[in-house]
Amino acid sequence: MTENRVYNFAPGPSILPEEVLQRARDEMMNYRSCGMSVMEMSHRSKMFMDIFSSTKESFRSMLRIPDTHEILFLQGGATLQFAGIPMNLLRGGTADYAVTGNFSGKAAKEAEKYGKVNLACDTGATGHDRIPAQSELKLSSDARYFYYCANNTIYGSEWHYIPETNSTLVCDMSSDILSQPVDVSRYGLIYAGAQKNMAPAGLTVVIVDKSLAGHAMPFTPEVMDYSVLIKHDSMLNTPPCWCIYMLGLTLDWLKTQGGVEGMEEIKRERARRVYAVLDDSSFYRPHVLPGSRSDMNITFRTPSEELDAAFVKEAAANGLVNVKGHRITGGLRTSLYNAMPMEGADALVKFMKEFEVRHHV
Ligand SMILES: *Cc1c(COP(=O)(O)O)cnc(C)c1O
């Protein structure tokens, strides 16, 4: 690791691969001898169009996205899609929402403005400490789509199966996209904000089955209408050029790591090492039940709030930063995204063990 850099366990914006940052730095002032940086280019220039199309191509091949689906590079964050999805897909009907955390809850609430929302499940009563089994999902007979969030960034739970539903599957993969292979053909729509596992904040990737576009509610802003965005290849207005370029660099780096298959092996092992410490300990208390745990965001507590605070402080003094839990949940959270090297997880594990020895009464 470069001197003076820390292991950043932030949930998002979050760690990026060092190789990506170095390449961005090297290409910053004079991208491929064109005399300017990517940030300064016209989005309609040949130079940028090449970046755009190669990033899109690379994203398509990385996730093996079938030709039935279009890839959109948008702004507005994952949050804008909480409204964009019902505006485009709900058509005034009913949709099933699985609420397993904060962001799916917000998405369900937003969707209520545009039609009827049926809660297929809500794990809020037990503090979103698990993902429901397939048999627990209450599906409505006439749903236009079934919405869920694959990885709950704040609570630290993750769906380890694709739900079987009688309607179009829609999924928020903001915090686990590109961490494992996905059978995209099973989904009508997948979307993800870039700042967790792909690129800097400012880009949202939407993968949408083209046959679903063209049914937006009449008041839908043009810039949120999937059929318009598809028609203009994400360039109805200025796209987040720099973030798209950065995503391209991340995809190049991912290829050197064995792609999403390679990442899946690494993330399983990285998370396994941290959960092993939690499960071997009577000091730490993991928040999420086995079988529902996220490989990306690990949530836990020490015996007291004072010790949680001491953990955050002492970890930072050891170069392990941003391990504080979300303000909704309190406690601790360590995010282990693609860019976190195994050495980062090992340094965390070592610190956790030492902290327990020092503070266990
Ligand atoms: C961070 C996050 C969001 C919100 O993303 P914004 O880009 O801030 O709108 C939504 N869903 C999930 C799963 C997230 O992790």
PDBQT file of the ligand as one rigid body, heavy atoms in Angstrom, charges set to zero:
ROOT
HETATM    1  C1  LIG A 401     -26.084   4.139  -0.874  1.00  0.00    +0.000 C 
HETATM    2  C2  LIG A 401     -27.257   3.377  -1.300  1.00  0.00    +0.000 A 
HETATM    3  C3  LIG A 401     -28.375   4.000  -1.872  1.00  0.00    +0.000 A 
HETATM    4  C4  LIG A 401     -28.480   5.501  -2.035  1.00  0.00    +0.000 C 
HETATM    5  O1  LIG A 401     -27.567   5.935  -2.977  1.00  0.00    +0.000 OA
HETATM    6  P1  LIG A 401     -27.482   7.455  -3.444  1.00  0.00    +0.000 P 
HETATM    7  O2  LIG A 401     -26.556   7.367  -4.608  1.00  0.00    +0.000 OA
HETATM    8  O3  LIG A 401     -26.928   8.218  -2.287  1.00  0.00    +0.000 OA
HETATM    9  O4  LIG A 401     -28.829   7.910  -3.828  1.00  0.00    +0.000 OA
HETATM   10  C5  LIG A 401     -29.426   3.200  -2.285  1.00  0.00    +0.000 A 
HETATM   11  N1  LIG A 401     -29.396   1.873  -2.142  1.00  0.00    +0.000 NA
HETATM   12  C6  LIG A 401     -28.336   1.240  -1.587  1.00  0.00    +0.000 A 
HETATM   13  C7  LIG A 401     -28.345  -0.247  -1.450  1.00  0.00    +0.000 C 
HETATM   14  C8  LIG A 401     -27.229   1.967  -1.150  1.00  0.00    +0.000 A 
HETATM   15  O5  LIG A 401     -26.190   1.336  -0.596  1.00  0.00    +0.000 OA
ENDROOT
TORSDOF 0
